[in-house]
Amino acid sequence: MASTATESKSDSKSEVVVVEDAYEKLSMDDVVSLCKRRGFIFPSSEIYNGMAGFYDYGPLGSELKKNVKDLWWGNFVHQREDVVGLDSSIIHNPETWKSSGHLDGFSDPMVDCKETKLRYRADQLFCSPIILSADTDNIVGYVCVQEANDSDMVKAAKKQAKKFLKEMGKKGEDIEPFQFKDLTEVTEEEMAQIPSPGSGKNTLTMPRDFNLMFSTQVGAMSDASSVAYLRPETAQGIFINFKNAQGTSRSKVPFGIAQIGKAFRNEITPRNFIFRSREFEQMEIEYFIEPGDDVWQGYHEKWLEDSKNFLVEKCGLREDLMDWDVHEGDGLAHYARACTDITFRFPFGTQELMGIAARGNFDLTAHSEGSGKSLEYFDETTKEKYLPHVIEPSLGVDRLMLAIICSAYCEDIVGGEKRNVLKFDPAVAPIKVAILPLLKNKPVLVEKARELYDSLKKRWNVSWDATGAIGRRYRRADEVGTPFCITIDFETIEIEEGEKETVTIRDRDTTEQIRIPIEDVIPYLSEKIDGY
């Protein structure tokens, strides 16, 4: 694009100084407050005191979520020749879940507090013996804390241990470092000494399995024959439609089927905001490949690379907050040949963001046997029939939203003043451009600004702000992550014959401003936002 930038300056002509440790000080309470205050995410049913594990996306959150899903679909479906789309129903024939193993095996270990009646996931409660440094051969008691980052768990455990020792008359005595293990690993003798987070007493039951699927009734009758389930994952809808999608699209192995959709899990203890909720959205691809022990590794590595690139280059995640977690041994599902998670360091600790698994042909085999229908694929090249194996890149929309917000959070100093800003990548930013007439009481400025606003909103989500000083309006745009502000001022309208009308475009991250002709605004923004 050939634009003529005639001016370059920044807010108050001051350098932007980034506060480097801002993220280290960010807490989940800060994130939850930010999301509610700026209209990203609200507690569901808040006027009725909310409902644990459910959230509503506000004006900016719904835009951000739509942009994330559109970006994923464009990147992995529209821009590839080997992936097609699907949108399967939320409720399947219940036999689907019997064949897939969800009816019998889709559960989490649960413990109950017999006094408070609260329930906890056993693998999210961690206990440690309290051992006095002066007597390392004996355990004097136990602490029990909920899963968090290491420092927070140690801090909570120290507080419990201090209280316990005071009650025992051993106040101030030194103790050995904590040795945490989750409650799925404890014996009955140990459990009898472990305090409940709810009561503070030894009132926890031993772990038992809790099925996570939501059941419902279908039809007019309410008996065993009408029981159905809300899907706990989107993957099975792809597997049971394998033949339909492959046949109608005339796809040849290797190829993938992509789906974005809601899933539901009756989590025992939903926590960490939208990271683990009971209603969530998934973006998944089942990528079907030819069988063979020496085939899947190359595909798996390529999907790892493509997935990481998407998260960093397209979504704008901070690479320094990301890592890999390779599942091995008992960490692998019984049917998986390999699974690697892309992890993200959230304020509450490092957790799985996305999983890329080599699932073998377990699912197609299970549904073929359960339905009695052949799901074999005929390879025209080798003239063989086989059940394809699968590589599954699975990404939670809500978890990605949280990672994007965390990555975007920034504090800096501009002109001696602290600024809170969300540095969203322009491709995912909920508002792309803010239109700012310099003065709202000058009709000629407002009219020209409205013309540009009406033109741009045909392409992007654009905001209008004519109230307050221009610096205050810049800050409002910065706080919601708007990457560009366009100011229409007197230089726009007071031009000599033959001159072009120009506007000022301000960059959110650098605060630098350039002046370009109005006719160049759309090409300039298109390159910055859409990449072309």
TAURTA-V363604 format. One record per residue. N is the residue number from 0. RES is the residue in three letters. BURIAL is + if it has 24 or more other C-alpha atoms within 12 Angstrom, else -. D_LAST is the distance of its C-alpha to the last C-alpha in Angstrom with 2 decimals. Layout:
n=(N,N)
res=(RES,RES)
burial=(BURIAL,BURIAL)
d_last=(D_LAST,D_LAST)
This chain:
n=(0,1,2,3,4,5,6,7,8,9,10,11,12,13,14,15,16,17,18,19,20,21,22,23,24,25,26,27,28,29,30,31,32,33,34,35,36,37,38,39,40,41,42,43,44,45,46,47,48,49,50,51,52,53,54,55,56,57,58,59,60,61,62,63,64,65,66,67,68,69,70,71,72,73,74,75,76,77,78,79,80,81,82,83,84,85,86,87,88,89,90,91,92,93,94,95,96,97,98,99,100,101,102,103,104,105,106,107,108,109,110,111,112,113,114,115,116,117,118,119,120,121,122,123,124,125,126,127,128,129,130,131,132,133,134,135,136,137,138,139,140,141,142,143,144,145,146,147,148,149,150,151,152,153,154,155,156,157,158,159,160,161,162,163,164,165,166,167,168,169,170,171,172,173,174,175,176,177,178,179,180,181,182,183,184,185,186,187,188,189,190,191,192,193,194,195,196,197,198,199,200,201,202,203,204,205,206,207,208,209,210,211,212,213,214,215,216,217,218,219,220,221,222,223,224,225,226,227,228,229,230,231,232,233,234,235,236,237,238,239,240,241,242,243,244,245,246,247,248,249,250,251,252,253,254,255,256,257,258,259,260,261,262,263,264,265,266,267,268,269,270,271,272,273,274,275,276,277,278,279,280,281,282,283,284,285,286,287,288,289,290,291,292,293,294,295,296,297,298,299,300,301,302,303,304,305,306,307,308,309,310,311,312,313,314,315,316,317,318,319,320,321,322,323,324,325,326,327,328,329,330,331,332,333,334,335,336,337,338,339,340,341,342,343,344,345,346,347,348,349,350,351,352,353,354,355,356,357,358,359,360,361,362,363,364,365,366,367,368,369,370,371,372,373,374,375,376,377,378,379,380,381,382,383,384,385,386,387,388,389,390,391,392,393,394,395,396,397,398,399,400,401,402,403,404,405,406,407,408,409,410,411,412,413,414,415,416,417,418,419,420,421,422,423,424,425,426,427,428,429,430,431,432,433,434,435,436,437,438,439,440,441,442,443,444,445,446,447,448,449,450,451,452,453,454,455,456,457,458,459,460,461,462,463,464,465,466,467,468,469,470,471,472,473,474,475,476,477,478,479,480,481,482,483,484,485,486,487,488,489,490,491,492,493,494,495,496,497,498,499,500,501,502,503,504,505,506,507,508,509,510,511,512,513,514,515,516,517,518,519,520,521,522,523,524,525,526,527,528,529,530,531)
res=(MET,ALA,SER,THR,ALA,THR,GLU,SER,LYS,SER,ASP,SER,LYS,SER,GLU,VAL,VAL,VAL,VAL,GLU,ASP,ALA,TYR,GLU,LYS,LEU,SER,MET,ASP,ASP,VAL,VAL,SER,LEU,CYS,LYS,ARG,ARG,GLY,PHE,ILE,PHE,PRO,SER,SER,GLU,ILE,TYR,ASN,GLY,MET,ALA,GLY,PHE,TYR,ASP,TYR,GLY,PRO,LEU,GLY,SER,GLU,LEU,LYS,LYS,ASN,VAL,LYS,ASP,LEU,TRP,TRP,GLY,ASN,PHE,VAL,HIS,GLN,ARG,GLU,ASP,VAL,VAL,GLY,LEU,ASP,SER,SER,ILE,ILE,HIS,ASN,PRO,GLU,THR,TRP,LYS,SER,SER,GLY,HIS,LEU,ASP,GLY,PHE,SER,ASP,PRO,MET,VAL,ASP,CYS,LYS,GLU,THR,LYS,LEU,ARG,TYR,ARG,ALA,ASP,GLN,LEU,PHE,CYS,SER,PRO,ILE,ILE,LEU,SER,ALA,ASP,THR,ASP,ASN,ILE,VAL,GLY,TYR,VAL,CYS,VAL,GLN,GLU,ALA,ASN,ASP,SER,ASP,MET,VAL,LYS,ALA,ALA,LYS,LYS,GLN,ALA,LYS,LYS,PHE,LEU,LYS,GLU,MET,GLY,LYS,LYS,GLY,GLU,ASP,ILE,GLU,PRO,PHE,GLN,PHE,LYS,ASP,LEU,THR,GLU,VAL,THR,GLU,GLU,GLU,MET,ALA,GLN,ILE,PRO,SER,PRO,GLY,SER,GLY,LYS,ASN,THR,LEU,THR,MET,PRO,ARG,ASP,PHE,ASN,LEU,MET,PHE,SER,THR,GLN,VAL,GLY,ALA,MET,SER,ASP,ALA,SER,SER,VAL,ALA,TYR,LEU,ARG,PRO,GLU,THR,ALA,GLN,GLY,ILE,PHE,ILE,ASN,PHE,LYS,ASN,ALA,GLN,GLY,THR,SER,ARG,SER,LYS,VAL,PRO,PHE,GLY,ILE,ALA,GLN,ILE,GLY,LYS,ALA,PHE,ARG,ASN,GLU,ILE,THR,PRO,ARG,ASN,PHE,ILE,PHE,ARG,SER,ARG,GLU,PHE,GLU,GLN,MET,GLU,ILE,GLU,TYR,PHE,ILE,GLU,PRO,GLY,ASP,ASP,VAL,TRP,GLN,GLY,TYR,HIS,GLU,LYS,TRP,LEU,GLU,ASP,SER,LYS,ASN,PHE,LEU,VAL,GLU,LYS,CYS,GLY,LEU,ARG,GLU,ASP,LEU,MET,ASP,TRP,ASP,VAL,HIS,GLU,GLY,ASP,GLY,LEU,ALA,HIS,TYR,ALA,ARG,ALA,CYS,THR,ASP,ILE,THR,PHE,ARG,PHE,PRO,PHE,GLY,THR,GLN,GLU,LEU,MET,GLY,ILE,ALA,ALA,ARG,GLY,ASN,PHE,ASP,LEU,THR,ALA,HIS,SER,GLU,GLY,SER,GLY,LYS,SER,LEU,GLU,TYR,PHE,ASP,GLU,THR,THR,LYS,GLU,LYS,TYR,LEU,PRO,HIS,VAL,ILE,GLU,PRO,SER,LEU,GLY,VAL,ASP,ARG,LEU,MET,LEU,ALA,ILE,ILE,CYS,SER,ALA,TYR,CYS,GLU,ASP,ILE,VAL,GLY,GLY,GLU,LYS,ARG,ASN,VAL,LEU,LYS,PHE,ASP,PRO,ALA,VAL,ALA,PRO,ILE,LYS,VAL,ALA,ILE,LEU,PRO,LEU,LEU,LYS,ASN,LYS,PRO,VAL,LEU,VAL,GLU,LYS,ALA,ARG,GLU,LEU,TYR,ASP,SER,LEU,LYS,LYS,ARG,TRP,ASN,VAL,SER,TRP,ASP,ALA,THR,GLY,ALA,ILE,GLY,ARG,ARG,TYR,ARG,ARG,ALA,ASP,GLU,VAL,GLY,THR,PRO,PHE,CYS,ILE,THR,ILE,ASP,PHE,GLU,THR,ILE,GLU,ILE,GLU,GLU,GLY,GLU,LYS,GLU,THR,VAL,THR,ILE,ARG,ASP,ARG,ASP,THR,THR,GLU,GLN,ILE,ARG,ILE,PRO,ILE,GLU,ASP,VAL,ILE,PRO,TYR,LEU,SER,GLU,LYS,ILE,ASP,GLY,TYR)
burial=(-,-,-,-,-,-,-,-,-,+,+,-,-,-,-,+,-,-,-,-,-,-,+,-,-,+,+,+,-,-,+,+,-,+,+,+,-,+,-,+,+,+,+,-,-,-,-,-,-,-,-,+,+,+,+,+,+,-,-,+,+,+,+,+,+,+,+,+,+,+,+,+,+,-,+,+,+,-,-,-,-,+,+,+,+,+,-,+,-,+,+,+,+,+,+,+,+,-,+,+,+,+,+,-,-,+,+,+,+,+,+,+,+,-,-,-,-,-,+,+,+,+,+,+,+,+,+,+,+,+,+,+,-,-,-,-,-,-,-,+,+,+,+,+,+,+,+,+,-,-,-,-,+,+,-,+,+,+,-,+,+,+,-,+,+,-,-,-,-,-,-,-,-,-,+,-,-,+,-,+,+,+,+,+,-,+,-,-,-,+,+,-,+,+,+,+,+,+,-,-,+,+,+,+,+,+,+,-,-,+,+,+,+,+,+,-,-,-,-,-,-,-,-,-,-,-,-,+,+,+,+,+,+,+,+,+,+,+,+,+,+,+,+,-,+,+,-,-,-,-,+,+,+,+,+,+,+,+,+,+,+,+,+,+,+,+,+,+,+,+,+,+,+,+,+,+,+,+,+,+,+,+,+,+,+,+,+,+,+,+,+,-,-,-,-,+,+,-,+,+,-,-,+,+,-,-,+,+,-,+,+,+,+,+,+,+,+,+,-,-,+,+,+,+,+,-,-,-,-,-,-,-,-,-,+,+,+,+,+,+,+,+,+,+,+,+,+,+,+,+,+,+,+,+,+,+,+,+,+,+,+,+,+,+,+,+,+,+,-,-,-,-,-,-,+,+,+,-,-,-,-,-,-,-,-,+,+,+,+,+,+,+,+,+,+,+,+,+,+,+,+,+,+,+,+,+,+,+,+,+,+,+,+,+,-,-,-,-,+,+,+,+,+,+,+,+,+,+,+,+,+,+,+,+,+,+,+,+,+,+,-,-,-,-,+,+,+,+,+,+,-,+,+,-,-,+,-,-,-,+,+,+,+,+,+,+,-,-,-,+,+,-,+,+,+,+,+,+,+,+,+,+,+,+,+,+,+,+,+,-,+,+,+,-,-,-,-,-,-,-,+,+,+,+,+,+,+,+,+,+,+,+,+,+,+,+,+,+,-,+,+,+,-,+,+,-,-,-,+,-,-,-)
d_last=(9.51,13.26,14.56,18.12,18.84,22.60,23.56,23.04,25.34,25.76,27.99,31.51,30.21,30.82,29.36,27.91,30.32,29.30,32.23,32.03,34.43,33.11,32.04,35.40,37.17,35.03,37.15,36.44,38.40,35.93,32.98,34.84,35.80,32.30,30.91,33.69,33.77,30.12,29.96,28.21,31.14,34.72,37.82,38.48,41.55,41.99,44.57,46.69,46.35,43.40,43.45,42.88,39.87,37.96,35.20,33.35,29.77,29.65,27.24,24.76,25.59,24.95,21.46,20.73,22.34,20.40,17.03,18.43,19.68,16.60,14.57,17.48,17.84,14.28,14.52,18.11,18.71,15.90,14.27,17.82,20.43,23.34,23.06,24.12,24.61,27.87,29.27,32.94,35.64,36.64,40.29,41.31,44.77,46.61,47.47,43.84,44.51,47.88,46.45,43.58,46.10,44.82,48.09,50.15,47.93,45.09,46.75,46.76,49.90,51.34,54.12,55.97,57.71,61.11,61.80,58.59,57.44,53.92,52.00,49.82,47.87,50.18,47.42,46.03,49.42,50.54,54.14,55.89,59.58,61.08,63.15,65.25,65.05,68.84,69.27,66.50,68.49,68.25,65.54,66.49,63.79,60.12,56.99,54.26,50.76,47.56,44.60,42.45,41.28,44.13,45.10,45.30,47.39,49.76,50.06,50.99,53.38,55.12,55.70,57.26,59.34,60.64,61.82,63.36,65.28,66.55,67.95,69.61,71.25,69.21,67.16,65.57,66.10,63.44,61.61,59.85,56.02,54.71,54.20,51.82,51.65,50.48,53.08,52.58,54.40,57.46,60.99,63.15,65.25,62.23,60.85,64.20,63.60,59.89,59.33,57.11,54.24,55.53,59.23,59.61,62.38,62.75,61.82,59.01,59.47,58.61,55.13,54.83,52.04,50.24,48.20,44.82,44.25,44.60,47.08,47.42,49.61,48.56,50.83,54.03,56.05,55.84,57.22,56.17,54.84,52.29,50.71,46.99,44.32,40.93,38.69,38.50,35.39,32.90,33.48,36.69,35.15,32.99,36.03,38.24,35.61,34.99,36.90,35.50,31.84,32.41,34.55,32.54,29.22,31.13,29.51,31.15,31.84,29.85,27.63,26.80,27.28,25.21,26.48,25.83,29.05,31.84,34.68,37.92,40.24,43.43,42.95,46.27,44.90,41.34,40.22,37.58,35.90,33.22,33.39,36.37,36.99,38.77,35.97,32.54,29.46,28.37,25.37,27.00,26.63,29.73,28.85,31.83,33.05,36.22,39.24,40.73,41.47,39.42,36.30,34.67,34.19,31.28,29.40,30.25,28.97,25.61,25.16,26.18,23.51,20.69,21.95,22.19,18.69,17.37,19.61,18.83,15.19,13.83,16.71,17.57,21.20,23.40,24.32,27.66,28.70,28.11,30.50,31.81,34.96,36.41,38.96,42.16,45.62,46.48,42.96,41.76,42.21,45.03,42.82,39.95,39.82,37.36,35.30,33.14,31.87,29.00,30.73,29.75,32.07,32.45,34.92,37.57,37.10,35.11,34.56,32.76,29.18,28.36,30.60,30.00,33.27,34.85,37.03,38.91,40.07,41.96,40.31,40.46,44.02,45.04,43.76,45.21,48.57,48.44,47.57,49.56,46.60,45.24,41.61,41.82,39.16,40.34,38.67,38.93,38.59,41.38,43.27,43.67,43.42,42.26,40.80,37.36,36.74,33.86,31.29,30.32,27.39,28.35,26.60,27.96,25.64,28.08,28.53,24.81,24.69,27.56,26.03,22.80,25.04,27.23,24.45,23.04,26.55,27.26,29.99,29.99,32.06,30.79,33.48,36.17,35.13,33.96,30.62,29.60,25.87,23.62,20.66,18.45,15.01,12.77,11.68,15.43,16.87,19.11,18.62,15.31,16.90,20.57,21.87,25.03,27.42,29.60,32.81,33.40,36.64,35.16,34.32,32.42,29.96,29.71,29.17,26.31,24.71,25.26,23.55,20.30,20.85,21.44,18.31,15.98,17.92,17.05,13.54,14.40,17.69,18.85,22.28,24.87,27.33,29.96,32.79,34.07,33.44,29.89,30.26,31.38,28.43,26.06,28.02,27.84,24.05,24.13,26.58,24.41,21.26,19.27,16.69,16.74,19.73,19.93,23.46,24.97,28.07,30.68,28.66,26.31,29.24,31.77,30.50,32.44,32.34,29.47,27.40,24.08,23.85,22.05,21.31,21.18,18.27,19.70,18.12,20.03,20.57,21.69,22.89,21.79,21.19,19.63,20.52,18.18,18.87,18.29,16.54,13.73,13.44,10.99,8.37,9.25,9.23,6.06,4.45,7.67,8.16,5.67,3.80,0.00)
